[in-house]
């Protein structure tokens, strides 16, 4: 028979009771990206593309701190709790800078008016062709950014001369490591966004992929565009790339406001198709295999290798 001191009910009743334990919302985060520190405010983090947030915080993003509510007196000062993040710091800075410039250009700054100020008539004019539905179109009141990311894993198949190989444990010898490094350098120079996908379209006659290229090029990209940021991942046969462009909505601003803002309805209809990817990143994966000529380097002769690449594209629309 259980004694009173061992009763689970008694044990619970003896615990201190806290009421109104509301987690404190963090207004800023301190991030350590591979040894480089960033201080980012809450609003900036929330505006980042969901696909980028998943890379930064694969286990989920927590913007509150429950433990503060349990401390004596609570306190208003935020402790500098640094989050370690395995993400390229230069890529993160590229995204932050692009989003900040896009926001300033659209909403304006303390000294300049942005494009949004000139678009107020689209909501206020009683004769607006958009009518009440104008307020339901986020492309009229937000700056839209197309986010395109590529994760490229590559695999090098060396010549059959036996010099480049792996041992029984799968560890590459120096010759194999050199081929992998030179293969990565070769791929890094191929910065054009659509070359590999267009090659796949031509090979497979894939109509859906051709439509994807056409839609992106109608919405803000050019067919000869290059990746805005591209880098080899450390100690991996993997290249990460990202491209950011402002969505072409068809909203036309005239110099010095000499004419009211106009809208190209056909372009707006195309832009609205991209809303399918708002907060809903879409992914596409395909394999690409080529025989490539690696140029001579560091006293190593030129050679032909079979280079396989597994490419994963992530497409998303962000509204700032």
C-alpha atoms as a printed R data frame, in Angstrom:
    type eleno elety resid chain resno       x      y       z
1   ATOM     1    CA   UNK     A     1   0.000  0.000   0.000
2   ATOM     2    CA   UNK     A     2   1.419  3.406  -1.029
3   ATOM     3    CA   UNK     A     3   2.227  5.860   1.746
4   ATOM     4    CA   UNK     A     4   1.084  9.465   1.596
5   ATOM     5    CA   UNK     A     5   4.616 10.713   0.874
6   ATOM     6    CA   UNK     A     6   4.848  8.399  -2.141
7   ATOM     7    CA   UNK     A     7   1.473  9.335  -3.542
8   ATOM     8    CA   UNK     A     8   1.794 10.841  -7.021
9   ATOM     9    CA   UNK     A     9  -1.101 13.173  -6.257
10  ATOM    10    CA   UNK     A    10   0.652 14.495  -3.170
11  ATOM    11    CA   UNK     A    11   3.892 14.935  -5.097
12  ATOM    12    CA   UNK     A    12   2.201 17.043  -7.758
13  ATOM    13    CA   UNK     A    13   0.419 19.212  -5.226
14  ATOM    14    CA   UNK     A    14   3.712 20.013  -3.537
15  ATOM    15    CA   UNK     A    15   5.252 21.411  -6.736
16  ATOM    16    CA   UNK     A    16   5.282 25.225  -7.070
17  ATOM    17    CA   UNK     A    17   2.540 26.547  -9.299
18  ATOM    18    CA   UNK     A    18   3.241 29.134 -12.009
19  ATOM    19    CA   UNK     A    19   0.465 31.012 -13.740
20  ATOM    20    CA   UNK     A    20   0.481 33.071 -16.929
21  ATOM    21    CA   UNK     A    21   3.626 31.391 -18.265
22  ATOM    22    CA   UNK     A    22   3.740 33.222 -21.571
23  ATOM    23    CA   UNK     A    23   6.831 32.604 -23.716
24  ATOM    24    CA   UNK     A    24   8.835 35.717 -24.504
25  ATOM    25    CA   UNK     A    25   8.987 36.452 -28.217
26  ATOM    26    CA   UNK     A    26  12.490 37.099 -29.481
27  ATOM    27    CA   UNK     A    27  12.907 40.360 -31.394
28  ATOM    28    CA   UNK     A    28  16.295 39.375 -32.818
29  ATOM    29    CA   UNK     A    29  18.421 36.294 -33.362
30  ATOM    30    CA   UNK     A    30  22.166 35.865 -33.155
31  ATOM    31    CA   UNK     A    31  23.383 33.376 -35.742
32  ATOM    32    CA   UNK     A    32  26.786 31.770 -36.229
33  ATOM    33    CA   UNK     A    33  27.094 30.622 -39.836
34  ATOM    34    CA   UNK     A    34  30.270 28.546 -40.072
35  ATOM    35    CA   UNK     A    35  32.152 30.936 -37.816
36  ATOM    36    CA   UNK     A    36  30.618 34.193 -39.067
37  ATOM    37    CA   UNK     A    37  28.203 36.074 -36.796
38  ATOM    38    CA   UNK     A    38  24.932 37.681 -37.892
39  ATOM    39    CA   UNK     A    39  22.401 39.658 -35.861
40  ATOM    40    CA   UNK     A    40  19.015 39.460 -37.567
41  ATOM    41    CA   UNK     A    41  15.720 40.933 -36.381
42  ATOM    42    CA   UNK     A    42  12.531 38.903 -36.182
43  ATOM    43    CA   UNK     A    43  10.798 40.620 -39.128
44  ATOM    44    CA   UNK     A    44  13.756 39.953 -41.431
45  ATOM    45    CA   UNK     A    45  13.777 36.265 -40.500
46  ATOM    46    CA   UNK     A    46  10.026 35.934 -41.084
47  ATOM    47    CA   UNK     A    47  10.342 37.511 -44.554
48  ATOM    48    CA   UNK     A    48  12.958 35.003 -45.726
49  ATOM    49    CA   UNK     A    49  11.890 32.305 -48.205
50  ATOM    50    CA   UNK     A    50  10.601 29.164 -46.550
51  ATOM    51    CA   UNK     A    51  13.039 27.032 -48.549
52  ATOM    52    CA   UNK     A    52  15.959 29.069 -47.154
53  ATOM    53    CA   UNK     A    53  14.597 28.862 -43.596
54  ATOM    54    CA   UNK     A    54  14.473 25.066 -43.904
55  ATOM    55    CA   UNK     A    55  18.184 25.087 -44.763
56  ATOM    56    CA   UNK     A    56  19.012 27.442 -41.903
57  ATOM    57    CA   UNK     A    57  16.872 25.648 -39.309
58  ATOM    58    CA   UNK     A    58  16.288 22.022 -40.416
59  ATOM    59    CA   UNK     A    59  14.916 21.176 -36.957
60  ATOM    60    CA   UNK     A    60  12.509 24.094 -36.911
61  ATOM    61    CA   UNK     A    61  12.736 27.774 -36.011
62  ATOM    62    CA   UNK     A    62  11.840 28.845 -32.476
63  ATOM    63    CA   UNK     A    63  11.261 32.578 -32.036
64  ATOM    64    CA   UNK     A    64  10.276 32.450 -28.376
65  ATOM    65    CA   UNK     A    65  11.990 31.538 -25.127
66  ATOM    66    CA   UNK     A    66   9.846 29.762 -22.528
67  ATOM    67    CA   UNK     A    67  12.606 29.705 -19.906
68  ATOM    68    CA   UNK     A    68  12.485 33.491 -19.473
69  ATOM    69    CA   UNK     A    69   8.998 33.260 -17.973
70  ATOM    70    CA   UNK     A    70  10.330 30.947 -15.237
71  ATOM    71    CA   UNK     A    71  13.209 33.203 -14.224
72  ATOM    72    CA   UNK     A    72  12.971 35.504 -11.221
73  ATOM    73    CA   UNK     A    73  11.437 38.759 -12.295
74  ATOM    74    CA   UNK     A    74  11.369 37.793 -15.945
75  ATOM    75    CA   UNK     A    75  13.572 40.624 -17.161
76  ATOM    76    CA   UNK     A    76  13.387 42.531 -20.395
77  ATOM    77    CA   UNK     A    77  16.964 42.120 -21.566
78  ATOM    78    CA   UNK     A    78  17.505 39.441 -24.157
79  ATOM    79    CA   UNK     A    79  20.424 37.172 -23.500
80  ATOM    80    CA   UNK     A    80  22.766 36.726 -26.434
81  ATOM    81    CA   UNK     A    81  21.961 33.125 -27.265
82  ATOM    82    CA   UNK     A    82  23.850 32.243 -30.445
83  ATOM    83    CA   UNK     A    83  22.422 29.658 -32.843
84  ATOM    84    CA   UNK     A    84  24.949 27.621 -34.805
85  ATOM    85    CA   UNK     A    85  23.852 27.252 -38.430
86  ATOM    86    CA   UNK     A    86  25.472 25.079 -41.124
87  ATOM    87    CA   UNK     A    87  24.843 27.410 -44.069
88  ATOM    88    CA   UNK     A    88  27.115 29.421 -46.338
89  ATOM    89    CA   UNK     A    89  27.472 32.911 -44.767
90  ATOM    90    CA   UNK     A    90  28.102 34.609 -48.133
91  ATOM    91    CA   UNK     A    91  24.904 33.095 -49.520
92  ATOM    92    CA   UNK     A    92  22.977 34.285 -46.462
93  ATOM    93    CA   UNK     A    93  24.386 37.806 -46.878
94  ATOM    94    CA   UNK     A    94  23.443 37.739 -50.583
95  ATOM    95    CA   UNK     A    95  19.822 36.906 -49.698
96  ATOM    96    CA   UNK     A    96  19.639 39.508 -46.897
97  ATOM    97    CA   UNK     A    97  21.019 42.265 -49.143
98  ATOM    98    CA   UNK     A    98  18.690 41.467 -52.047
99  ATOM    99    CA   UNK     A    99  15.599 41.374 -49.832
100 ATOM   100    CA   UNK     A   100  16.548 44.610 -48.049
101 ATOM   101    CA   UNK     A   101  17.145 46.471 -51.323
102 ATOM   102    CA   UNK     A   102  13.889 45.121 -52.795
103 ATOM   103    CA   UNK     A   103  11.957 46.247 -49.713
104 ATOM   104    CA   UNK     A   104  13.514 49.739 -49.716
105 ATOM   105    CA   UNK     A   105  12.809 50.179 -53.418
106 ATOM   106    CA   UNK     A   106   9.164 49.160 -53.041
107 ATOM   107    CA   UNK     A   107   8.187 50.713 -49.703
108 ATOM   108    CA   UNK     A   108  10.688 53.560 -49.667
109 ATOM   109    CA   UNK     A   109  13.006 54.778 -46.927
110 ATOM   110    CA   UNK     A   110  13.005 57.694 -44.506
111 ATOM   111    CA   UNK     A   111  14.245 59.933 -47.313
112 ATOM   112    CA   UNK     A   112  12.716 58.478 -50.488
113 ATOM   113    CA   UNK     A   113   9.299 57.321 -51.625
114 ATOM   114    CA   UNK     A   114   8.944 53.815 -52.941
115 ATOM   115    CA   UNK     A   115   6.870 52.353 -55.747
116 ATOM   116    CA   UNK     A   116   4.090 51.399 -53.353
117 ATOM   117    CA   UNK     A   117   3.194 55.062 -52.743
118 ATOM   118    CA   UNK     A   118   2.382 55.518 -56.441
119 ATOM   119    CA   UNK     A   119   0.240 52.389 -56.457
120 ATOM   120    CA   UNK     A   120  -2.208 53.634 -53.816
121 ATOM   121    CA   UNK     A   121  -4.517 54.848 -56.576
122 ATOM   122    CA   UNK     A   122  -5.133 51.220 -57.543
123 ATOM   123    CA   UNK     A   123  -6.969 50.811 -54.250
124 ATOM   124    CA   UNK     A   124  -8.408 54.303 -53.743
125 ATOM   125    CA   UNK     A   125  -9.790 55.146 -57.169
126 ATOM   126    CA   UNK     A   126 -13.545 54.426 -57.312
127 ATOM   127    CA   UNK     A   127 -13.223 53.892 -61.064
128 ATOM   128    CA   UNK     A   128 -10.436 51.343 -60.756
129 ATOM   129    CA   UNK     A   129 -10.997 48.495 -63.174
130 ATOM   130    CA   UNK     A   130  -9.932 46.109 -60.419
131 ATOM   131    CA   UNK     A   131 -12.708 47.259 -58.104
132 ATOM   132    CA   UNK     A   132 -12.913 45.731 -54.593
133 ATOM   133    CA   UNK     A   133 -10.885 42.735 -55.771
134 ATOM   134    CA   UNK     A   134  -7.764 44.922 -55.928
135 ATOM   135    CA   UNK     A   135  -7.231 44.543 -52.190
136 ATOM   136    CA   UNK     A   136  -7.299 40.751 -52.595
137 ATOM   137    CA   UNK     A   137  -4.399 40.693 -55.054
138 ATOM   138    CA   UNK     A   138  -1.184 40.626 -52.976
139 ATOM   139    CA   UNK     A   139   0.913 41.503 -56.031
140 ATOM   140    CA   UNK     A   140  -0.506 45.050 -55.876
141 ATOM   141    CA   UNK     A   141   0.520 45.670 -52.264
142 ATOM   142    CA   UNK     A   142   3.635 43.522 -51.761
143 ATOM   143    CA   UNK     A   143   7.025 43.240 -53.408
144 ATOM   144    CA   UNK     A   144   7.200 39.784 -55.000
145 ATOM   145    CA   UNK     A   145  10.537 37.973 -55.401
146 ATOM   146    CA   UNK     A   146  11.116 34.738 -57.311
147 ATOM   147    CA   UNK     A   147  13.488 32.429 -55.427
148 ATOM   148    CA   UNK     A   148  15.216 29.684 -57.412
149 ATOM   149    CA   UNK     A   149  17.710 27.380 -55.690
150 ATOM   150    CA   UNK     A   150  19.782 24.483 -57.005
151 ATOM   151    CA   UNK     A   151  21.515 21.728 -55.041
152 ATOM   152    CA   UNK     A   152  23.918 19.904 -57.339
153 ATOM   153    CA   UNK     A   153  25.643 16.678 -56.269
154 ATOM   154    CA   UNK     A   154  28.237 15.447 -58.724
155 ATOM   155    CA   UNK     A   155  29.924 12.095 -59.283
156 ATOM   156    CA   UNK     A   156  33.121 11.680 -61.315
157 ATOM   157    CA   UNK     A   157  33.896  8.435 -63.179
158 ATOM   158    CA   UNK     A   158  37.643  8.479 -63.958
159 ATOM   159    CA   UNK     A   159  39.433  6.981 -66.988
160 ATOM   160    CA   UNK     A   160  40.081  3.224 -66.890
161 ATOM   161    CA   UNK     A   161  43.829  3.603 -66.353
162 ATOM   162    CA   UNK     A   162  43.645  2.473 -62.748
163 ATOM   163    CA   UNK     A   163  45.413  5.516 -61.308
164 ATOM   164    CA   UNK     A   164  42.283  7.035 -59.747
165 ATOM   165    CA   UNK     A   165  40.532  4.581 -57.471
166 ATOM   166    CA   UNK     A   166  39.132  3.907 -54.007
167 ATOM   167    CA   UNK     A   167  40.319  1.333 -51.487
168 ATOM   168    CA   UNK     A   168  38.298 -1.457 -49.881
169 ATOM   169    CA   UNK     A   169  36.833  1.058 -47.424
170 ATOM   170    CA   UNK     A   170  35.680  3.407 -50.175
171 ATOM   171    CA   UNK     A   171  38.369  5.995 -49.422
172 ATOM   172    CA   UNK     A   172  39.545  7.832 -52.540
173 ATOM   173    CA   UNK     A   173  43.258  7.975 -53.315
174 ATOM   174    CA   UNK     A   174  45.031 11.244 -54.183
175 ATOM   175    CA   UNK     A   175  44.362 10.900 -57.914
176 ATOM   176    CA   UNK     A   176  40.640 10.377 -57.338
177 ATOM   177    CA   UNK     A   177  40.471 13.320 -54.935
178 ATOM   178    CA   UNK     A   178  42.197 15.487 -57.542
179 ATOM   179    CA   UNK     A   179  39.650 14.478 -60.198
180 ATOM   180    CA   UNK     A   180  36.777 15.320 -57.854
181 ATOM   181    CA   UNK     A   181  38.308 18.710 -57.107
182 ATOM   182    CA   UNK     A   182  38.854 19.504 -60.790
183 ATOM   183    CA   UNK     A   183  35.318 18.331 -61.602
184 ATOM   184    CA   UNK     A   184  33.971 20.743 -58.999
185 ATOM   185    CA   UNK     A   185  36.003 23.591 -60.493
186 ATOM   186    CA   UNK     A   186  34.660 22.720 -63.952
187 ATOM   187    CA   UNK     A   187  31.042 22.798 -62.766
188 ATOM   188    CA   UNK     A   188  31.551 26.019 -60.805
189 ATOM   189    CA   UNK     A   189  32.343 27.804 -64.064
190 ATOM   190    CA   UNK     A   190  29.020 26.722 -65.584
191 ATOM   191    CA   UNK     A   191  27.004 29.556 -64.082
192 ATOM   192    CA   UNK     A   192  24.202 29.813 -66.629
193 ATOM   193    CA   UNK     A   193  20.925 28.935 -64.939
194 ATOM   194    CA   UNK     A   194  18.998 27.262 -67.732
195 ATOM   195    CA   UNK     A   195  21.694 25.449 -69.756
196 ATOM   196    CA   UNK     A   196  21.389 22.083 -67.989
197 ATOM   197    CA   UNK     A   197  17.585 22.114 -67.908
198 ATOM   198    CA   UNK     A   198  17.371 23.149 -71.564
199 ATOM   199    CA   UNK     A   199  19.756 20.305 -72.417
200 ATOM   200    CA   UNK     A   200  17.411 17.912 -70.635
201 ATOM   201    CA   UNK     A   201  14.427 19.375 -72.515
202 ATOM   202    CA   UNK     A   202  16.181 18.844 -75.841
203 ATOM   203    CA   UNK     A   203  17.143 15.293 -74.882
204 ATOM   204    CA   UNK     A   204  13.796 14.138 -73.499
205 ATOM   205    CA   UNK     A   205  11.492 16.520 -75.380
206 ATOM   206    CA   UNK     A   206   9.885 17.336 -72.036
207 ATOM   207    CA   UNK     A   207   7.123 19.860 -72.697
208 ATOM   208    CA   UNK     A   208   6.508 20.570 -68.989
209 ATOM   209    CA   UNK     A   209  10.145 21.537 -68.437
210 ATOM   210    CA   UNK     A   210  10.066 23.821 -71.465
211 ATOM   211    CA   UNK     A   211   6.957 25.494 -70.070
212 ATOM   212    CA   UNK     A   212   8.777 25.985 -66.758
213 ATOM   213    CA   UNK     A   213  11.654 27.773 -68.496
214 ATOM   214    CA   UNK     A   214   9.243 29.890 -70.555
215 ATOM   215    CA   UNK     A   215   7.193 30.857 -67.498
216 ATOM   216    CA   UNK     A   216  10.267 31.886 -65.501
217 ATOM   217    CA   UNK     A   217  11.630 33.917 -68.413
218 ATOM   218    CA   UNK     A   218   8.293 35.691 -68.831
219 ATOM   219    CA   UNK     A   219   8.159 36.465 -65.113
220 ATOM   220    CA   UNK     A   220  11.543 38.048 -64.471
221 ATOM   221    CA   UNK     A   221  14.432 35.848 -65.631
222 ATOM   222    CA   UNK     A   222  16.362 36.117 -68.894
223 ATOM   223    CA   UNK     A   223  17.415 32.986 -70.775
224 ATOM   224    CA   UNK     A   224  21.086 33.925 -70.409
225 ATOM   225    CA   UNK     A   225  20.891 34.711 -66.683
226 ATOM   226    CA   UNK     A   226  23.532 33.335 -64.330
227 ATOM   227    CA   UNK     A   227  23.179 32.202 -60.736
228 ATOM   228    CA   UNK     A   228  23.377 35.150 -58.355
229 ATOM   229    CA   UNK     A   229  25.361 33.102 -55.847
230 ATOM   230    CA   UNK     A   230  27.150 29.789 -56.434
231 ATOM   231    CA   UNK     A   231  29.608 27.950 -54.167
232 ATOM   232    CA   UNK     A   232  31.106 24.536 -53.448
233 ATOM   233    CA   UNK     A   233  30.026 23.054 -50.126
234 ATOM   234    CA   UNK     A   234  33.010 22.309 -47.850
235 ATOM   235    CA   UNK     A   235  34.288 18.703 -47.934
236 ATOM   236    CA   UNK     A   236  31.450 17.598 -50.209
237 ATOM   237    CA   UNK     A   237  30.962 16.997 -53.928
238 ATOM   238    CA   UNK     A   238  28.068 19.432 -53.884
239 ATOM   239    CA   UNK     A   239  27.433 22.906 -55.292
240 ATOM   240    CA   UNK     A   240  24.740 25.229 -53.934
241 ATOM   241    CA   UNK     A   241  23.332 28.012 -56.094
242 ATOM   242    CA   UNK     A   242  20.598 30.603 -55.728
243 ATOM   243    CA   UNK     A   243  19.048 33.218 -58.008
244 ATOM   244    CA   UNK     A   244  16.661 35.998 -56.918
245 ATOM   245    CA   UNK     A   245  14.701 38.229 -59.278
246 ATOM   246    CA   UNK     A   246  11.839 40.678 -58.863
247 ATOM   247    CA   UNK     A   247   8.604 39.296 -60.275
248 ATOM   248    CA   UNK     A   248   7.373 41.131 -63.371
249 ATOM   249    CA   UNK     A   249   3.807 42.021 -62.400
250 ATOM   250    CA   UNK     A   250   2.991 44.267 -65.361
251 ATOM   251    CA   UNK     A   251   2.617 47.315 -63.087
252 ATOM   252    CA   UNK     A   252   4.116 50.195 -65.068
253 ATOM   253    CA   UNK     A   253   5.421 53.333 -63.341
254 ATOM   254    CA   UNK     A   254   6.070 56.397 -65.494
255 ATOM   255    CA   UNK     A   255   9.012 58.766 -64.820
256 ATOM   256    CA   UNK     A   256   8.311 61.564 -62.340
257 ATOM   257    CA   UNK     A   257   4.688 60.428 -62.070
258 ATOM   258    CA   UNK     A   258   3.796 62.198 -65.327
259 ATOM   259    CA   UNK     A   259   1.107 59.571 -65.921
260 ATOM   260    CA   UNK     A   260  -0.854 57.385 -63.506
261 ATOM   261    CA   UNK     A   261   0.349 53.854 -62.834
262 ATOM   262    CA   UNK     A   262  -0.843 51.413 -65.477
263 ATOM   263    CA   UNK     A   263  -1.161 47.631 -65.517
264 ATOM   264    CA   UNK     A   264  -0.467 45.193 -68.323
265 ATOM   265    CA   UNK     A   265  -3.271 42.706 -67.656
266 ATOM   266    CA   UNK     A   266  -1.644 39.889 -69.641
267 ATOM   267    CA   UNK     A   267   1.602 40.202 -67.673
268 ATOM   268    CA   UNK     A   268  -0.324 40.386 -64.393
269 ATOM   269    CA   UNK     A   269  -2.145 37.161 -65.305
270 ATOM   270    CA   UNK     A   270   1.204 35.453 -65.933
271 ATOM   271    CA   UNK     A   271   2.585 36.786 -62.646
272 ATOM   272    CA   UNK     A   272  -0.422 35.478 -60.726
273 ATOM   273    CA   UNK     A   273   0.483 31.938 -61.793
274 ATOM   274    CA   UNK     A   274   3.577 32.269 -59.608
275 ATOM   275    CA   UNK     A   275   1.315 32.725 -56.576
276 ATOM   276    CA   UNK     A   276   0.961 28.925 -56.663
277 ATOM   277    CA   UNK     A   277   4.492 28.849 -55.204
278 ATOM   278    CA   UNK     A   278   3.836 31.404 -52.458
279 ATOM   279    CA   UNK     A   279   4.697 29.644 -49.169
280 ATOM   280    CA   UNK     A   280   4.575 26.385 -51.135
281 ATOM   281    CA   UNK     A   281   8.068 25.635 -52.494
282 ATOM   282    CA   UNK     A   282   8.068 23.217 -55.433
283 ATOM   283    CA   UNK     A   283  10.947 20.851 -56.157
284 ATOM   284    CA   UNK     A   284  12.221 19.218 -59.306
285 ATOM   285    CA   UNK     A   285  15.007 16.636 -59.531
286 ATOM   286    CA   UNK     A   286  16.809 15.237 -62.562
287 ATOM   287    CA   UNK     A   287  20.085 13.558 -63.546
288 ATOM   288    CA   UNK     A   288  22.502 15.032 -66.035
289 ATOM   289    CA   UNK     A   289  25.419 13.028 -67.491
290 ATOM   290    CA   UNK     A   290  28.195 14.337 -69.738
291 ATOM   291    CA   UNK     A   291  31.660 13.430 -70.956
292 ATOM   292    CA   UNK     A   292  33.739 16.473 -70.041
293 ATOM   293    CA   UNK     A   293  37.326 17.465 -70.748
294 ATOM   294    CA   UNK     A   294  39.050 18.532 -67.549
295 ATOM   295    CA   UNK     A   295  41.849 20.986 -68.404
296 ATOM   296    CA   UNK     A   296  45.377 20.418 -67.171
297 ATOM   297    CA   UNK     A   297  46.063 21.866 -63.728
298 ATOM   298    CA   UNK     A   298  48.876 21.709 -61.141
299 ATOM   299    CA   UNK     A   299  51.062 19.583 -63.411
300 ATOM   300    CA   UNK     A   300  48.153 17.173 -63.882
301 ATOM   301    CA   UNK     A   301  47.408 16.324 -67.526
302 ATOM   302    CA   UNK     A   302  44.090 17.064 -69.177
303 ATOM   303    CA   UNK     A   303  41.681 14.137 -69.175
304 ATOM   304    CA   UNK     A   304  38.171 13.126 -70.157
305 ATOM   305    CA   UNK     A   305  35.850 11.950 -67.388
306 ATOM   306    CA   UNK     A   306  32.212 10.967 -67.198
307 ATOM   307    CA   UNK     A   307  30.525 13.510 -64.945
308 ATOM   308    CA   UNK     A   308  27.111 12.772 -63.474
309 ATOM   309    CA   UNK     A   309  25.151 15.500 -61.716
310 ATOM   310    CA   UNK     A   310  22.006 15.128 -59.633
311 ATOM   311    CA   UNK     A   311  20.266 18.486 -59.667
312 ATOM   312    CA   UNK     A   312  17.459 19.493 -57.324
313 ATOM   313    CA   UNK     A   313  15.674 22.759 -58.070
314 ATOM   314    CA   UNK     A   314  13.478 24.534 -55.529
315 ATOM   315    CA   UNK     A   315  11.133 27.253 -56.806
316 ATOM   316    CA   UNK     A   316   9.337 29.619 -54.454
317 ATOM   317    CA   UNK     A   317   7.664 33.021 -54.449
318 ATOM   318    CA   UNK     A   318   8.278 35.397 -51.551
319 ATOM   319    CA   UNK     A   319   6.183 38.457 -50.719
320 ATOM   320    CA   UNK     A   320   8.017 41.116 -48.752
